[in-house]
Amino acid sequence: MNNHIIKFSALLSVIFFSACKTDNSKANENDYLTIENPYLGQKPPGLTPIPFAPGLVSTEIYEYDGAFTPDMKAFYFIRKGEENKKSAFYEYKYNEINGMWEKSEVASPWIGRPVIAPDGETMHLGDRYLKRTESGWSELQNLEPPTVSNDSMYIMRLSSSANGTYYFDTYKENDSTFPIRYSRLIDGKHEEPRALPKAINTGTFLSHPFIAPDESYLLFDAEREDGFGDSDIHISFKQNDGNWGEGINLGDKINTKAWEASASITPDSKYLFFNRNVGSDDFENVDIFWVSTRIIEKLRQ
């Protein structure tokens, strides 16, 4: 009798979990991307920023520009200050067989600030990039003109929208007034870059833009008179008429008297990542922080 009960219970369990699997697949076609330990197994933050992955990513030296792939199964960041190493570009990749995040070195020294395109096929690295191939990432490639204007300027950070429009800064030695520009993809080629309006390009050291995939908002950092001290992170929302709204300081939860910069949003739209100088003016200790994107939704409202 007990054996029949056990078999019947097992059958019910199979039916129950099969039904749950069917319901989930109908509710969300991307459920197959879910992994057991997302975000390197870290406990997600709320509305107060915290360092990302202490000991794994954020340490007592310089870590910068964290970026997830769209499937959330790989994470990239830059580290400087390690013993016997000027800088390095690292990857944490999720191993589906053993359920572990495995660290490897992509390049040393680092090759640019990583921002991965919404389709996951391109890793932008300023004025250079990598393309996705069957065996991994391609060899390093250079952007073609007119995106880069001349030899005296270079792109620190570039991000692209889902339709291929580039948004980027253009740094020039001893010039703190460089604007953030954009370049649309038209007939397979990027047009001559244009400066964004003063709603965004106000202040100095305008840097590290991150565009939402649908171009509904732009994150950037700048020094402005109404800021909290050093560089602060701002956001501009696209208005109903297609114009950009005034750049809004993300507030004292994100920005402090220290240097904050290089903000981005995780591909699942749940978390804002950014950098903060937690050391001295020599920038020997910079950490990657993260916080819930609910803070952005509050500003949008």
C-alpha positions as CSV (number, residue, x, y, z in Angstrom):
1,M,0.0,0.0,0.0
2,N,2.8,2.4,1.0
3,N,4.6,1.8,-2.4
4,H,1.4,2.8,-4.3
5,I,1.1,6.0,-2.2
6,I,4.8,6.9,-3.0
7,K,4.4,6.2,-6.7
8,F,1.1,8.3,-6.8
9,S,2.8,11.2,-5.0
10,A,5.7,11.2,-7.4
11,L,3.3,11.2,-10.3
12,L,1.4,14.2,-8.9
13,S,4.7,16.0,-8.4
14,V,5.7,15.5,-12.0
15,I,2.3,16.7,-13.2
16,F,2.6,19.7,-10.9
17,F,6.1,20.8,-11.9
18,S,5.2,20.3,-15.6
19,A,2.2,22.5,-15.2
20,C,4.3,25.2,-13.5
21,K,6.9,25.0,-16.3
22,T,4.2,25.5,-18.9
23,D,2.7,28.4,-17.1
24,N,6.0,30.1,-16.7
25,S,7.0,29.7,-20.3
26,K,3.7,31.4,-21.3
27,A,4.2,34.2,-18.8
28,N,7.8,35.0,-19.9
29,E,9.5,33.8,-23.0
30,N,12.9,34.7,-21.5
31,D,12.7,32.4,-18.5
32,Y,15.3,30.2,-20.1
33,L,17.8,32.9,-19.5
34,T,17.3,32.8,-15.7
35,I,20.3,31.4,-13.8
36,E,20.3,30.1,-10.2
37,N,22.8,32.7,-8.8
38,P,22.4,35.9,-10.8
39,Y,24.6,39.0,-10.2
40,L,27.6,36.7,-9.1
41,G,25.4,35.3,-6.3
42,Q,25.1,38.7,-4.6
43,K,22.2,39.9,-2.5
44,P,20.6,42.7,-4.5
45,P,20.4,46.2,-3.0
46,G,17.4,48.5,-2.4
47,L,17.4,52.3,-2.7
48,T,20.7,52.7,-0.9
49,P,23.8,52.0,-3.1
50,I,26.3,49.4,-1.9
51,P,29.6,48.1,-3.3
52,F,29.1,45.3,-5.9
53,A,30.5,41.9,-5.0
54,P,32.9,42.9,-2.2
55,G,36.1,40.8,-2.4
56,L,35.2,39.5,-5.8
57,V,34.9,42.7,-7.8
58,S,35.1,45.7,-5.4
59,T,38.3,45.6,-3.3
60,E,40.7,48.0,-1.7
61,I,42.1,49.0,-5.1
62,Y,40.6,50.5,-8.3
63,E,37.7,48.7,-10.0
64,Y,35.8,50.4,-12.8
65,D,33.0,50.0,-15.4
66,G,31.0,46.8,-14.7
67,A,29.0,45.5,-17.6
68,F,26.8,42.4,-17.9
69,T,25.9,40.7,-21.2
70,P,22.2,40.7,-22.1
71,D,21.7,37.1,-21.0
72,M,23.3,38.1,-17.6
73,K,25.7,35.2,-17.8
74,A,28.9,37.2,-18.1
75,F,30.2,40.2,-16.2
76,Y,33.2,42.4,-17.2
77,F,35.1,45.0,-15.3
78,I,38.5,46.8,-15.1
79,R,40.9,46.6,-12.2
80,K,44.0,48.7,-11.6
81,G,46.6,48.6,-8.8
82,E,47.3,44.9,-8.6
83,E,50.8,43.9,-7.7
84,N,53.1,43.5,-10.7
85,K,50.3,44.5,-13.0
86,K,49.4,48.0,-14.3
87,S,45.8,47.1,-15.1
88,A,43.7,44.3,-16.3
89,F,40.3,43.6,-18.0
90,Y,38.4,40.7,-16.3
91,E,35.4,38.5,-17.0
92,Y,33.2,36.5,-14.6
93,K,31.3,33.9,-16.6
94,Y,28.6,31.6,-15.3
95,N,29.3,27.9,-15.8
96,E,26.0,26.2,-16.3
97,I,27.5,22.8,-15.5
98,N,28.7,23.4,-12.0
99,G,26.6,26.5,-11.3
100,M,29.7,28.6,-10.5
101,W,30.9,32.0,-11.6
102,E,34.4,31.6,-13.0
103,K,36.9,34.5,-13.3
104,S,39.4,34.9,-16.2
105,E,41.5,37.7,-17.6
106,V,40.4,39.0,-21.0
107,A,43.3,41.4,-21.5
108,S,46.2,43.1,-19.7
109,P,46.5,46.0,-19.8
110,W,42.9,47.0,-20.1
111,I,41.6,47.8,-23.6
112,G,38.8,50.2,-23.0
113,R,35.6,50.9,-20.9
114,P,33.2,48.0,-21.7
115,V,29.6,48.8,-22.7
116,I,27.8,45.9,-24.4
117,A,25.2,46.6,-27.1
118,P,21.6,45.7,-26.4
119,D,21.8,42.8,-28.9
120,G,24.9,41.4,-27.2
121,E,26.8,41.2,-30.5
122,T,29.2,44.1,-29.9
123,M,31.3,45.1,-26.9
124,H,32.0,48.8,-27.2
125,L,35.4,49.9,-25.7
126,G,35.4,53.6,-26.4
127,D,36.7,54.2,-29.9
128,R,37.4,50.5,-30.3
129,Y,35.2,47.4,-30.1
130,L,34.9,43.6,-30.1
131,K,32.4,41.5,-32.1
132,R,30.7,38.3,-30.9
133,T,31.9,35.2,-32.8
134,E,31.2,31.5,-32.5
135,S,34.3,31.0,-30.4
136,G,33.9,34.1,-28.2
137,W,35.0,37.8,-28.8
138,S,36.8,38.9,-31.9
139,E,40.2,40.6,-32.1
140,L,40.1,44.3,-31.1
141,Q,38.9,46.6,-33.9
142,N,38.8,50.4,-34.4
143,L,35.8,52.5,-35.1
144,E,35.8,54.1,-38.5
145,P,35.5,57.8,-39.1
146,P,33.5,60.0,-38.8
147,T,32.8,58.8,-35.3
148,V,36.3,59.8,-34.2
149,S,37.0,63.3,-35.5
150,N,40.9,63.6,-35.3
151,D,44.0,62.3,-33.6
152,S,43.9,64.9,-30.8
153,M,40.6,63.5,-29.5
154,Y,39.5,60.1,-28.3
155,I,36.3,58.5,-27.0
156,M,36.4,57.4,-23.4
157,R,33.0,55.7,-23.4
158,L,30.5,54.8,-26.1
159,S,27.1,53.2,-25.8
160,S,24.6,52.3,-28.5
161,S,20.8,52.2,-28.5
162,A,18.8,49.2,-30.0
163,N,18.6,51.0,-33.4
164,G,22.3,51.5,-33.5
165,T,22.7,55.2,-32.6
166,Y,26.0,55.9,-30.8
167,Y,26.2,58.2,-27.8
168,F,29.7,59.1,-26.7
169,D,32.1,61.6,-25.1
170,T,35.1,63.0,-26.9
171,Y,38.0,63.8,-24.6
172,K,40.6,66.3,-25.6
173,E,43.8,66.9,-23.5
174,N,43.5,70.0,-21.3
175,D,39.9,70.7,-22.4
176,S,37.1,70.3,-19.8
177,T,34.3,71.6,-22.0
178,F,34.0,68.7,-24.5
179,P,30.4,67.8,-25.3
180,I,28.5,64.5,-25.4
181,R,27.7,63.6,-29.0
182,Y,25.5,61.2,-30.9
183,S,25.7,59.6,-34.3
184,R,22.7,57.9,-36.0
185,L,22.9,54.8,-38.1
186,I,21.5,55.6,-41.5
187,D,21.6,53.1,-44.4
188,G,24.2,51.0,-42.6
189,K,26.6,53.9,-41.9
190,H,26.9,56.3,-39.0
191,E,26.4,59.9,-39.8
192,E,28.6,62.8,-38.8
193,P,28.4,63.2,-35.0
194,R,26.3,66.0,-33.5
195,A,26.4,67.6,-30.1
196,L,23.5,67.0,-27.8
197,P,21.6,70.1,-26.6
198,K,22.5,72.3,-23.7
199,A,19.9,70.5,-21.5
200,I,22.6,67.8,-21.3
201,N,25.8,69.6,-22.4
202,T,25.9,72.0,-19.5
203,G,28.8,72.1,-17.0
204,T,32.3,70.7,-17.5
205,F,33.8,67.2,-17.8
206,L,30.7,65.8,-19.5
207,S,31.5,62.1,-19.7
208,H,30.6,58.5,-19.9
209,P,27.1,58.5,-21.5
210,F,24.9,55.5,-21.3
211,I,21.8,55.4,-23.5
212,A,18.7,53.4,-22.7
213,P,18.1,50.8,-25.5
214,D,14.9,52.6,-26.5
215,E,16.6,56.0,-26.1
216,S,14.0,57.0,-23.5
217,Y,16.8,58.4,-21.2
218,L,20.5,59.1,-21.1
219,L,22.8,58.8,-18.1
220,F,26.0,60.8,-17.9
221,D,28.3,62.5,-15.4
222,A,29.4,66.1,-15.2
223,E,30.6,68.8,-12.9
224,R,27.9,71.5,-12.4
225,E,27.6,74.4,-10.0
226,D,24.6,72.9,-8.3
227,G,26.4,69.5,-7.7
228,F,27.5,67.8,-4.6
229,G,31.3,68.3,-5.1
230,D,33.2,66.4,-7.8
231,S,31.7,64.8,-10.8
232,D,28.0,63.8,-10.3
233,I,25.8,61.4,-12.2
234,H,22.8,62.9,-14.1
235,I,19.9,61.7,-16.1
236,S,17.9,63.3,-19.0
237,F,14.6,61.9,-20.1
238,K,13.4,62.0,-23.7
239,Q,10.2,64.2,-23.8
240,N,7.0,63.5,-25.7
241,D,8.0,66.0,-28.3
242,G,11.3,64.2,-28.9
243,N,13.5,66.7,-27.2
244,W,15.8,66.0,-24.3
245,G,14.7,67.2,-20.9
246,E,17.0,69.0,-18.5
247,G,19.7,66.9,-16.9
248,I,18.6,65.9,-13.4
249,N,21.1,65.2,-10.6
250,L,20.5,61.7,-9.2
251,G,20.6,63.1,-5.7
252,D,22.5,62.6,-2.5
253,K,21.8,58.8,-2.4
254,I,24.0,58.4,-5.5
255,N,26.1,61.5,-5.6
256,T,28.4,62.7,-2.8
257,K,31.3,65.2,-2.5
258,A,33.4,62.4,-4.0
259,W,33.8,61.5,-7.7
260,E,30.8,59.5,-9.1
261,A,30.8,58.5,-12.7
262,S,30.2,55.9,-15.4
263,A,26.6,54.9,-14.7
264,S,24.8,52.1,-16.6
265,I,21.7,49.9,-16.2
266,T,21.8,46.1,-16.1
267,P,20.2,44.5,-19.2
268,D,17.2,43.3,-17.1
269,S,16.6,47.0,-16.2
270,K,16.6,46.2,-12.4
271,Y,19.8,47.8,-11.2
272,L,21.9,51.0,-11.7
273,F,25.7,50.4,-11.6
274,F,28.1,53.3,-11.2
275,N,31.6,54.1,-9.8
276,R,32.6,56.1,-6.7
277,N,36.0,57.2,-5.5
278,V,36.2,55.9,-1.9
279,G,39.9,56.7,-1.6
280,S,42.0,59.9,-1.8
281,D,42.3,62.4,-4.6
282,D,44.9,60.0,-6.1
283,F,42.0,57.6,-7.0
284,E,43.8,54.6,-5.6
285,N,40.5,53.1,-4.4
286,V,37.5,53.2,-6.7
287,D,34.6,50.8,-6.3
288,I,31.7,49.7,-8.4
289,F,28.4,50.4,-6.7
290,W,24.8,49.2,-7.5
291,V,21.3,50.3,-6.5
292,S,17.7,49.6,-7.5
293,T,16.5,51.4,-10.6
294,R,13.4,52.4,-8.7
295,I,15.4,55.5,-7.9
296,I,15.2,56.4,-11.6
297,E,11.5,55.7,-11.8
298,K,10.9,58.1,-9.0
299,L,12.8,60.8,-10.9
300,R,10.8,60.0,-14.1
301,Q,7.6,60.5,-12.2
